[in-house]
Every structure is written in C-alpha cells, then in structure tokens.
Amino acid sequence: MFLGKRTFAVFAIAYIAVVAGLALTGSTFMAAAAALFGSLFLYMIIAFLMRTRSAGDFYVAGRSIGALPIGSSIASNWMSGASFVSMAGTIALLGFDGMPYILGWTLGYCIAAFMIAPFIRKSGTYTVPEFIETRASNWPLARVTAVLMLIIISFTYLVAQLVATGVIVGRFLGLPAIFGAILASAIVAIFAGTGGWKSIVWVNVAQYWILIVAYWVAFLGAAYVAGIFNPWPHFGYGELLSQLEAKEVANGLAAFTEPFVKAFGGGTGHANWLLSALCLMLGTVGLPHVLSQFYLVKNVKTARYGVGWGLTFIALLYVTAPVYAILARYAFSGVWGMPIDQALDLSWIQKWIPTELIKLADLNGDGLIQPPELSFHNDIVVVGMPDMFGLPWFFAAIVAIGGMAAALSTANGLIMVMAVGATRDIYKRFINPKTTERRELWIGRGMVVLLSLLSGAFGALALQDKTFSTYVALLVGWAFVFAAASFTPVVILGIFWKGLNKYGLVAGMVCGMAIALPYVIGVGLMGMTPVAVMGNRIGTLAWGTIAFLANLLSSVLVSLATGGKKANKPETIRFVEELKTPE
Amino acid sequence: MDSGSASRSAHTAEKGGERGASRSTELTSPRKPPGGDPEAVDSGGGEVAEGAERAERAERGVDRYGAYWRKLKRITVVWMLAWTVPAIIMHLPIGAASQVIILNGIPLHWFNAAFLAIVVGIALIFMYAYVMDRTDRAFKGA
C-alpha cells in the first residue's frame, strides 16, 4: 500500500507538471491531449496495483469491497458515456417528456436494494447465470440461456461504449474516431486482464470521481455565469426557467416544462410516460452488469448500504442533468431573434458548427434566427456548455476526460461480466470443471483479450457504417425492455417465492419475450402504429412494463399448474430459504 | 411526509415480527395437565407431541428463521409500497402539480421528477438498510 501511495504521489505531481507546463507554453491542444491520456495512464496504474493471481479476486474481487467504494463502482459502472454526454441534451430536446430517463435510470436501484442486492450477495453464487441455474433445480440449460442473454445484452452495450469513446476522442483531439474506439478496447483489456473485478472495481472508483467532478465543474462554472447560485443551482433556476418559458411561448413553442407534448419511445401521453419510467426501472435490475456488482461486497449489510451510496452517487449526475438542460436551452434561446450574421459571429457557434452538432440556417430568408432555424444535437449540451457560457479552454478538456471516464467505466464492467460468464459459466461449468486456478485465470484473461478484440472490431464497424450504428443504438435502448421482460421477474420471484419452479421460470421468460419482441420490432423498426389506451399511445419502452407483467403472471400460473413448490428439489428449497436468513 | 409514513410502517412491521416470534413460543410452551376425560387427554397428547416437535424445530433455529422471514417479508412489502410514491404516485396529479410554482418559477411537477423523487428514493434505501441491519442484529443476538 505504501508503494501504491508513493507511486500515486509521483504520478500525480508529474501529471500536473506536464499538463501545466504544456499549457504555459501556450499549446492548449497538447495540454488537453496530455491531460486526457494522462488520466488513462492513472487508471492503468490502479489496475496494475490491484493485479491478482486468485480466481476469487478475478470473479468477485474477493468479496471484499466496502459500502462507499462499491457505491462509487455501482455509479460509474451504471453511468455510461451516453449518460454523461447525451442525457442532459435529451432532456433539453424533450423537456418534461424526457423525464422518464431521469426517474427510470435512478429509482430502479430502490428495487435492487429491497428485493435483489442483499439476496444475491447472500446466495454465495459467483454469477447471475449460476444463481439462475441453482434456482432452477440445477438445470444446465437455464445457465446456458442466461449466459447467452448476458453476452448478447452486454456485448451490444459494450460496442455502444466504444463508439462513444471514439466520438469523444474524435471531437476533442481531432483524431479519427475509429482510433479512439480501438484504443478504448485495448485499454479496457489491460484494466480487466490485470486483476479481473478486483482491478475493475478500483478503476471504476477512480473513474467515478473523475467523471462526477468533471460534470460538476463545467456545470458550476456555467451556473455561476448564468447567475443561478441563489442559493444553489439545483434550487435557484426558477427565474431563468420563467424567462426561458416566456421566450418559448412568445416564439410559438410549447413551454419547456409543459407535459406530454412530445413523443417518448414512440408513445405519447401520461400513461406512456409512467409505464416507460417503470420499464427502465424494472430493466435496470435485470441487466447482468448491474447485478454483478452486488457479488463484490463484503457482506449483506454492505450490499444494502452500498446500493444506497450507489444511488446517491448516480443522483449527483442525474439531478444535475435537468438543470444542465435548462442552462443550455437558455443559451440557445439567447440566439433566437438575433440577426444571422451576428449569431454566426458568436464564438461558441463558430466553434461547434463544423462538428454539425449545431446547425444554423436562415430558412425563411428574413435575416433573423427563429427557433426552428437553430437545431442542435443532444451531445452539444454537455460538450459545448463551457463554450456557451464563455468558460476558459480547460473546462472543455475536463469535460472530455470525464466523458472518457464515463464510457470506459461502463465498458470495464461489461467486459468483466462477459469474461466471467464465459470462464466460470461455460468453461469451468461445462468444458473443464477440474481446471486449476492458474489455468482458470489465464482462460479468464484470454476471454478478456478476445472480447476486447471482437468489440473493438464491431465498434470500428459501427463508426463506419451508419445503419449498423443505428441498430446498435436501438438495441441498447431496447436492452431495458428485454431485461424487464426476461430476467427481472425471474430473479425477483426466484428470491421471494419458493413455488417458482423451472417450468414456470422458462415459461415466464419465453412469454415475456414473446410479448416484447414482436412489439418492439413492429413499432420500433417497421413503423407499426402503437397500441392506444384512452388516447395514450404505448411506445416500445412503455411496452416493457406490460411484458414484465406478462412474464410475472405466466411464471406464477405455470409454476402452480406444474405442482409449484413440490416440483422443486429439496436442495433448491433450502437454497431459497437460506437467502432469507440473517447473515 | 414520506419519510414519516415509511418509518411509522417500519415500526409496525417490527412489532409484527415480535408478535410472530412470541406466537411461536406460545405454541411450544402450553402443556395441559393430564387427567379428565379420555378425549381431552387424547387431544392434549397430540398437542404435546406437536409442541415437542416445534420446540425441537426452534432449537434448530427453524422457527426463529421463520419469524425472521415473516418480518423480512413485511418490511419488503412496506418499502416497495413506499417506493411507489416517488416512482408513480408523486407523478399522478401532473395537471394540478404543474399549477403549483415553487422557488421563483419552477413548476412542481417538473421539480418532483427532476429532484424530489430521486432524493426520496435515496432516503428510502438508507432507511431500509438501517432497519434491516437492526433486524439482523436482533435475530442474531437473540
């Protein structure tokens, strides 16, 4: 540990000296690049210090992590590059109608805390597929299905993270985005290959604090310039919001906070809004890389408090994003009504027009800018915020480092769940159960390298092929629908109801997916008209809640029809009872 | 308002647990004195046998865990019901809440979704962790 501290101190001093030195020579580009790559080097040092030769460390970080570090790790594992870069922008575009993202991607952790995390930890299993197999009366097919689902969901998610990293590197350093994506996959392989979860958790902890500081620094800077520190930005934006809404109404737009104006997930209305938020919550707790975090903690008590800290740390970003959105919209509204030449002279508009994140065109030829003539991509809100409020150059560099940390920390977790799944749930379970620990670890590392190569290649493909990247983005959005329709009900029922047997479990998953998949493909891809309930159109995300209920109902009915508890082996009943004993 | 109701229900849940535990001890302790008509002896004998079995089960810790499970179930139900407040109930009266303007210009329906609901969610998790942790210790120490 002493060595660790000294290495850190030396590194930190060298890092600051190099970045400051480059900045003083006037080369802000080189200073920003050094700061960005330096942060990657920091993560590598952490990963290396946490290297291990034990399979227990590799699979579950030795079940040793405390509540605060696991909270940070849960948060950074959860918040992806998209949360960091695009979330505020999505709210800026959708207003109140985008709020299911804020609610749905936070309050799912309550379900995790009350119904899942402590029990997953208590189960003593190593992976979610192992948990499902044990619960399904040691039925191997359940495990194989679970691993396959886990790999499909996580791999798509991982490709999206690599694309995000590529875009960030491209935007800030002007390097090709493909270079960024491949670099990211290589770096993640180094993090994961050194110590498995033990390295990844601590890298995640560092990445959390870097990403949240970066998010807040730019936010507080902009909030200060905008004058919403009365007394604190999260409560002080009332006047600014009234001004913005007055301007919107004057320009013939709907006011920013007016409910149910725009579509969400292809649906409209209050019911769609609520059901979409619920689907995201239910999907959260069915995502394998989320569940995997609950294995890493010291004990059941730590699991409970750890989820609390996790949501607290997530909330630091999620309650800030809506205010970010209002600030950005306020900056945009300042351009409305301006003569086009004057608008084109604004330095932030000049800087961001070449990236096509902002588009400005005098469509009606009146020489003035009306709201529809200034369009923006949702990424601009966070990456362009320092420029909109005239903050110095290093704010933009800090945002880039934060975005990179957010994308990498999610990628870390994803590659680990897949590597552990492939090693423990496939290799050790089915191919070579008598493997030595040494060999097991090397297989695990091999899986990490293989997965990083594959995902790097797919990431590069997604960056080149627009259609392919559209599908990746769609799949990531739908991952929540599929998770809510398949894993979530099974895990919850499996913990709380002894009567769930393997027939009910399979019937539920099949039924949930059979309800979810055709609807999502029909409405999301083929332009089918969504189902309407009392004037509310039910979008693809909202449909996930329906599929969840279908799974729940069919699991219960089929279990009861096939003998319920009696169809479970005594050791399965004991496994479930054991989950609900005080530790 | 929410924290109040949750902690109150937590209190009742805990009481319920104690009741559950005391019920099981009641069942193991009563033993009718032998005598009287044969039928009563018969039924009394059955109860004695059942009581002995229960005492044995309690010795193995089965009943204590049964009580723990009953209490855990109650706490889970209460907290999941409390969770519906930030997740659903708070966002039902959107029309009315949008007419309420707080903090110099923020409509309440927006502030509920952008801030309050999440803070309530965090508070619920920490309260749950605290109550469950105390429950665990009580059952382990008993």
HADDOCK unambig.tbl for C-alpha pairs under 7 A between the chains (distance, minus, plus):
assign (segid A and resid 96 and name CA) (segid B and resid 110 and name CA) 6.55 0.50 0.50
assign (segid A and resid 99 and name CA) (segid B and resid 113 and name CA) 6.56 0.50 0.50
assign (segid A and resid 102 and name CA) (segid B and resid 114 and name CA) 6.96 0.50 0.50
assign (segid A and resid 103 and name CA) (segid B and resid 113 and name CA) 6.59 0.50 0.50
assign (segid A and resid 106 and name CA) (segid B and resid 118 and name CA) 6.84 0.50 0.50
assign (segid A and resid 107 and name CA) (segid B and resid 87 and name CA) 6.79 0.50 0.50
assign (segid A and resid 107 and name CA) (segid B and resid 118 and name CA) 6.68 0.50 0.50
assign (segid A and resid 107 and name CA) (segid B and resid 121 and name CA) 6.19 0.50 0.50
assign (segid A and resid 110 and name CA) (segid B and resid 121 and name CA) 6.39 0.50 0.50
assign (segid A and resid 110 and name CA) (segid B and resid 125 and name CA) 6.12 0.50 0.50
assign (segid A and resid 113 and name CA) (segid B and resid 125 and name CA) 6.40 0.50 0.50
assign (segid A and resid 114 and name CA) (segid B and resid 76 and name CA) 6.09 0.50 0.50
assign (segid A and resid 235 and name CA) (segid B and resid 103 and name CA) 6.66 0.50 0.50
assign (segid A and resid 238 and name CA) (segid B and resid 103 and name CA) 5.77 0.50 0.50
assign (segid A and resid 238 and name CA) (segid B and resid 104 and name CA) 4.76 0.50 0.50
assign (segid A and resid 238 and name CA) (segid B and resid 105 and name CA) 4.04 0.50 0.50
assign (segid A and resid 238 and name CA) (segid B and resid 106 and name CA) 4.85 0.50 0.50
assign (segid A and resid 239 and name CA) (segid B and resid 104 and name CA) 5.74 0.50 0.50
assign (segid A and resid 239 and name CA) (segid B and resid 105 and name CA) 5.52 0.50 0.50
assign (segid A and resid 241 and name CA) (segid B and resid 105 and name CA) 6.59 0.50 0.50
assign (segid A and resid 241 and name CA) (segid B and resid 106 and name CA) 6.97 0.50 0.50
assign (segid A and resid 242 and name CA) (segid B and resid 105 and name CA) 5.54 0.50 0.50
assign (segid A and resid 257 and name CA) (segid B and resid 110 and name CA) 6.37 0.50 0.50
assign (segid A and resid 274 and name CA) (segid B and resid 88 and name CA) 6.89 0.50 0.50
assign (segid A and resid 301 and name CA) (segid B and resid 133 and name CA) 6.29 0.50 0.50
assign (segid A and resid 304 and name CA) (segid B and resid 129 and name CA) 5.22 0.50 0.50
assign (segid A and resid 305 and name CA) (segid B and resid 126 and name CA) 6.44 0.50 0.50
assign (segid A and resid 305 and name CA) (segid B and resid 129 and name CA) 5.76 0.50 0.50
assign (segid A and resid 308 and name CA) (segid B and resid 122 and name CA) 6.05 0.50 0.50
assign (segid A and resid 308 and name CA) (segid B and resid 125 and name CA) 5.35 0.50 0.50
assign (segid A and resid 308 and name CA) (segid B and resid 126 and name CA) 5.66 0.50 0.50
assign (segid A and resid 311 and name CA) (segid B and resid 122 and name CA) 6.30 0.50 0.50
assign (segid A and resid 312 and name CA) (segid B and resid 122 and name CA) 6.21 0.50 0.50
assign (segid A and resid 315 and name CA) (segid B and resid 118 and name CA) 6.92 0.50 0.50
assign (segid A and resid 319 and name CA) (segid B and resid 114 and name CA) 5.88 0.50 0.50
assign (segid A and resid 319 and name CA) (segid B and resid 115 and name CA) 5.55 0.50 0.50
assign (segid A and resid 322 and name CA) (segid B and resid 114 and name CA) 6.32 0.50 0.50
assign (segid A and resid 580 and name CA) (segid B and resid 69 and name CA) 6.04 0.50 0.50
assign (segid A and resid 581 and name CA) (segid B and resid 65 and name CA) 5.99 0.50 0.50
assign (segid A and resid 581 and name CA) (segid B and resid 68 and name CA) 6.93 0.50 0.50
assign (segid A and resid 582 and name CA) (segid B and resid 136 and name CA) 5.13 0.50 0.50
assign (segid A and resid 582 and name CA) (segid B and resid 140 and name CA) 6.85 0.50 0.50
